[in-house]
Amino acid sequence: MEIDPFIFRLSIFILSIFIGYFVVWSVTPSLHTPLMSVTNAISSVIIVGAIIASFSSSDGNSISFSNILGFFAVTLAAINIFGGFLVTQRMLQMYKKKEKKKNK
Amino acid sequence: MSANLSALLFLITGVLFILALRGLSSPETSRMGNFFGITGMILAIIVSILSVNIFFINLFYFIIALSIGGVVGGIIAFKIPMTAMPQLVAGFHSLVGLAAVLVAISAYYSPDSFGLGTFQNIKTASIIEMGLGASIGAITFTGSIIAFMKLQGLMSGSPISFPGQHYLNALLGILIILLMGYLTVNQSTQIFWILIVASLLIGFLIIIPIGGADMPVVISMLNSYSGWAAAGIGFTLENTALIITGALVGSSGAILSYIMCKGMNRSFLNVILGGFGTDNSSGGTKETTEKKPVKSGNAEDAAFLMKNASSVIIVPGYGMAVAQAQHALREMVDKLKKNDVKVSYAIHPVAGRMPGHMNVLLAEANVPYDEVFELDDINNNFANTDVAYVIGANDVTNPVAKTDPKSPIYGMPVLDVEKCKSILFVKRSMSPGYAGVDNELFYKDNTLMLFADAKKMTEDIVKYLD
């Protein structure tokens, strides 16, 4: 009997939850805000769905209802991707170690 | 692009995202981590575009949509002040939620392009996953909007509750499950839309009774939801990158919620059911009516105390963020360091409005992160410290959490500020903190209350330190 591909995806899902669990516990508490903004940015990978929707059931001449929803979803995901990664970058650049030499 | 190749590349995206989170285990590796994240995202977008049939007209609008989003996102990222991070993150969560809903609707109407069957004849597993993704996405969307409005001050931060609220929520919850079951059977368009509307409504209803200081839990919870919504859509689209990411984000948000609840010694359910800090029936409030003597001082006294101390611990809280006092604080600390005073910062897990909120603000003010300590790492040091400078924090320093079992905050881990030789407490008035509990620290002999705006007071102290 063949295994339904769903089971494979479920396995990936469950194992990823465990990876997430261990990786996130190792995140230092001082970086919890960047953690939230970066998880927010990566969850915008939902843009892959928005891309399929943007190009779905098209005959190349007109735009369907699904396409419009897709474009809208692309815009939202793009705000999140650019906004999320850039703001994370901006925050991470602020985290500095104590300077060894006193410069004053 | 062949399906196998794109599936492999999506797997790589997933791995890059894992590395992105892994990088955050220390500030040194974090920037590399963010780079991995960006690479993973670019890869995912390229692979998706190469996997669809491209028509010029669709591509044209797609590029416009992407550019608008990119420009808006970029502007927000550069303009946003660091004190506004909690509402920004809440706002971003709402976008992920809405995007999930839109993708689900699109998949419902054109299942053929998603490879899920034909309209109203979608594979059973897919319709369940789609319904789940749409429902969780909708809850995330409205919930995050309420959280955003509360944090931005567009709506009162105090809990909003009405009789029968929990019953209504429970009823809606059951309705959503029933609708989901019904949708699986007949795939009716009306049911699909009612499901979305019911989910939007419950997202709104579960967040309104939760008060401002519980926002760290709410934001983390919504972070988690946005992950589960993405995972739901990932199952629908049979896309590994989305499934992995959804699982990572979902568990990340869940862990943060757990850490925040633990920081308040409250159960998750207790926070979600809301209304904390509204009932005055709890013990301790009675005593507030009695007037106890309080010593209050001015900036000069505070400057004198700190200048002559050998060690100072700074305890920042949400009040520091509201007053934007972090830069003034850093200036004060610089002056103190010149006087050979040892200064460190103590951060309570739930200080501020989101996990790590205080750390970001201090980092923005150029405070080196190795001077900033978490509760467990610094709590033993209060006993041999001369001065504690409490700026904008209250409940997290209240010793009543350790002594009075009747207090609503009893059992909450607190910073042992009372063990310091002297305590400087910057506060605008004597009003109790969020939990509505009087803070015993105010009445201690070695406490000096500094009644002023946090920023103003700190700036004044800086002047007297010269």
Interface residues (C-beta under 8 A of the other chain):
Chain A: P5 F6 R9 I12 F13 I14 S16 I17 I19 G20 Y21 V23 V24 W25 S26 V27 T28 P29 S30 L31 H32 T33 P34 L35 M36 S37 V38 T39 N40 A41 I42 S43 S44 V45 I46 I47 V48 G49 A50 I51 I52 A53 S54 F55 S56 S57 S58 D59 G60 N61 S62 I63 S64 F65 S66 N67 L69 G70 F71 F72 A73 V74 T75 L76 A77 A78 I79 N80 I81 F82 G83 G84 F85 L86 V87 T88 Q89 R90 M91 L92 Q93 M94 Y95 K96 K97 K98 E99 K104
Chain B: F10 T13 G14 F17 I18 A20 L21 R22 L24 S25 S26 P27 S30 R31 G33 N34 G37 I38 G40 M41 A44 I45 V47 S48 I49 V52 N53 I54 F55 F56 I57 N58 L59 Y61 F62 I64 A65 L66 S67 I68 G69 G70 V71 V72 G73 G74 I76 A77 F78 I80 M82 M85 L88 V89 F92 H93 L95 V96 L98 A99 A100 L102 V103 I105 S106 A107 Y109 S110 D112 S113 F114 A125 I219 S220 N223 S226 G227 A229 A230 A231 I233 G234 F235 T236 L237 E238 N239 T240 A241 L242 I243 I244 T245 G246 A247 L248 V249 G250 S251 S252 G253 I255 L256 I259 D334 K338 I347 P349 M354 P355 G356 H357 N359 V360 A363 E364 N366 P368 Y369 D370 E371 V372 E374
